[in-house]
Amino acid sequence: MYFNDHNPPHFHAKYSGHEAIFSFEGEIIEGEFPKRSVKFVQEWISTIKKS
């Protein structure tokens, strides 16, 4: 995660040569990610929101 970065709040994810920028709602803002990996990212987001 990058702090003091531009809006909207987001994080960058990299996996197997793919890179995407995600919102904290789990939507891809920019880039491409395999569908299965998107589901893993969305699951991770749901776990941090519960904390």
C-alpha positions as a Markdown table, in Angstrom:
| # | Residue | x | y | z |
|---|---|---|---|---|
| 1 | Met | 0.0 | 0.0 | 0.0 |
| 2 | Tyr | 1.1 | 3.5 | -0.7 |
| 3 | Phe | 0.3 | 6.3 | 1.7 |
| 4 | Asn | 0.2 | 9.9 | 0.7 |
| 5 | Asp | -0.6 | 8.8 | -2.8 |
| 6 | His | -3.3 | 10.2 | -5.1 |
| 7 | Asn | -7.1 | 9.6 | -4.6 |
| 8 | Pro | -9.1 | 7.4 | -4.6 |
| 9 | Pro | -7.8 | 5.2 | -1.9 |
| 10 | His | -6.3 | 2.1 | -3.5 |
| 11 | Phe | -3.6 | -0.5 | -3.4 |
| 12 | His | -1.4 | -2.1 | -6.0 |
| 13 | Ala | -1.2 | -5.9 | -6.5 |
| 14 | Lys | 1.2 | -7.9 | -8.6 |
| 15 | Tyr | 0.9 | -11.6 | -9.5 |
| 16 | Ser | 2.7 | -13.7 | -12.1 |
| 17 | Gly | 3.5 | -10.8 | -14.4 |
| 18 | His | 0.1 | -9.1 | -13.9 |
| 19 | Glu | -0.3 | -5.8 | -12.1 |
| 20 | Ala | -3.5 | -4.0 | -11.1 |
| 21 | Ile | -4.7 | -1.2 | -8.9 |
| 22 | Phe | -7.6 | -2.1 | -6.7 |
| 23 | Ser | -10.1 | 0.0 | -4.8 |
| 24 | Phe | -10.8 | -1.1 | -1.2 |
| 25 | Glu | -14.2 | -2.4 | -2.5 |
| 26 | Gly | -12.3 | -5.0 | -4.6 |
| 27 | Glu | -12.8 | -3.4 | -8.0 |
| 28 | Ile | -10.0 | -3.0 | -10.5 |
| 29 | Ile | -9.3 | 0.6 | -11.1 |
| 30 | Glu | -6.5 | 0.1 | -13.6 |
| 31 | Gly | -4.6 | -2.9 | -15.0 |
| 32 | Glu | -5.4 | -6.6 | -15.5 |
| 33 | Phe | -5.5 | -9.5 | -13.2 |
| 34 | Pro | -6.5 | -13.1 | -13.7 |
| 35 | Lys | -10.1 | -13.7 | -12.5 |
| 36 | Arg | -9.1 | -16.3 | -9.9 |
| 37 | Ser | -6.6 | -13.9 | -8.5 |
| 38 | Val | -9.2 | -11.1 | -8.3 |
| 39 | Lys | -11.3 | -13.4 | -6.1 |
| 40 | Phe | -8.3 | -13.9 | -3.8 |
| 41 | Val | -7.8 | -10.2 | -3.5 |
| 42 | Gln | -11.5 | -9.7 | -2.8 |
| 43 | Glu | -11.3 | -12.3 | 0.0 |
| 44 | Trp | -8.3 | -10.6 | 1.5 |
| 45 | Ile | -10.2 | -7.2 | 1.5 |
| 46 | Ser | -13.1 | -8.8 | 3.3 |
| 47 | Thr | -10.8 | -10.2 | 6.0 |
| 48 | Ile | -9.2 | -6.8 | 6.6 |
| 49 | Lys | -12.5 | -5.1 | 6.7 |
| 50 | Lys | -13.7 | -7.5 | 9.5 |
| 51 | Ser | -10.6 | -6.6 | 11.6 |
